[in-house]
């Protein structure tokens, strides 16, 4: 997965592979997910794949990232608080918008998310 994440910096910023992989490894370390660095996608859980996709999005230059229906992206997600905390750790310089269905509103009670209908 390290190569998968690093590829964004390699292609878009022409960064050398070792440097791009160092950045990817740092991102994984920040959220205690470094153990997946050498995994293949088939060995990753839905949550790990979500983090990989999110970190790849962070590697882009865009300031805004939209996450659509996280409860359908991550199997058996019951508590989104851990996901939101990791998003805050990783994306403190980006604007993150989570779009979800009104039926999932209950899952966001007590979180740091601002809910808008």
C-alpha positions in Angstrom: 0.0 0.0 0.0 3.0 2.3 0.5 3.7 2.3 -3.2 0.0 2.9 -3.9 -0.1 6.0 -1.7 3.4 7.3 -2.8 2.5 7.0 -6.5 0.4 10.2 -6.2 3.4 12.3 -5.2 5.6 10.6 -7.7 3.3 11.3 -10.6 1.9 14.7 -9.7 5.0 16.3 -8.2 7.7 14.3 -9.9 9.0 13.3 -6.4 11.6 10.5 -6.2 10.2 7.2 -5.1 12.1 7.0 -1.7 11.0 10.5 -0.7 7.3 9.9 -1.7 7.3 6.6 0.2 8.8 8.4 3.3 5.9 10.9 3.1 3.4 8.0 2.8 4.9 6.2 5.7 4.7 9.3 7.9 1.0 9.6 7.1 0.4 6.0 8.1 2.4 6.4 11.3 0.4 9.4 12.4 -2.7 7.3 12.6 -1.0 4.1 13.8 -1.5 2.3 10.5 2.2 1.8 9.4 1.7 -2.0 9.6 -0.3 -1.9 6.3 2.6 -0.3 4.4 3.6 -3.6 2.8 0.1 -5.1 2.5 -1.7 -5.7 -0.8 -5.2 -4.5 -1.1 -6.6 -8.1 -0.6 -5.0 -8.2 2.8 -6.5 -4.9 4.0 -9.7 -4.4 5.9 -12.3 -1.9 4.7 -11.2 0.6 7.3 -7.5 0.3 6.1 -8.6 0.7 2.5 -10.6 3.9 3.5 -7.4 5.3 5.1 -5.4 4.5 2.0 -7.9 6.3 -0.2 -8.1 9.2 2.2 -4.3 9.6 2.4 -4.1 9.4 -1.4 -6.7 12.2 -1.6 -4.6 14.2 0.9 -1.6 13.9 -1.4 -3.4 15.9 -4.1 -3.1 19.7 -4.1 -6.8 20.3 -3.8 -7.8 21.9 -0.5 -11.2 20.3 -0.3 -12.0 16.6 0.1 -15.5 15.1 0.1 -16.2 11.8 1.7 -19.5 10.4 0.6 -21.4 7.9 2.8 -18.6 6.6 4.9 -20.9 4.0 6.5 -21.3 2.3 3.1 -17.5 2.5 2.5 -16.5 0.9 5.7 -18.1 -2.5 6.5 -19.5 -2.8 10.0 -18.7 0.8 11.0 -20.5 1.4 14.3 -18.5 4.3 15.7 -17.2 7.0 13.4 -15.4 8.9 16.2 -12.1 7.1 15.6 -12.3 7.8 11.8 -13.1 11.4 12.5 -10.2 11.8 14.9 -7.8 10.2 12.4 -9.1 12.5 9.7 -8.4 15.5 11.9 -4.9 14.2 12.6 -4.1 13.8 8.9 -6.0 16.7 7.3 -5.5 19.7 9.6 -4.7 21.9 6.6 -7.6 20.6 4.3 -11.3 21.2 4.3 -13.1 17.9 4.7 -16.8 17.5 3.9 -18.6 14.3 4.9 -21.9 13.8 3.0 -24.1 11.1 4.4 -27.7 10.1 4.4 -30.1 11.5 6.9 -30.8 8.0 8.2 -27.2 7.9 9.4 -27.5 11.1 11.4 -27.6 9.2 14.7 -24.1 8.0 14.1 -22.8 11.6 14.2 -24.3 12.5 17.6 -21.6 13.5 20.0 -18.9 13.8 17.3 -17.0 16.9 16.2 -18.9 17.0 12.9 -21.2 19.9 12.2 -24.4 18.5 10.9 -26.3 20.4 8.2 -29.6 19.3 6.7 
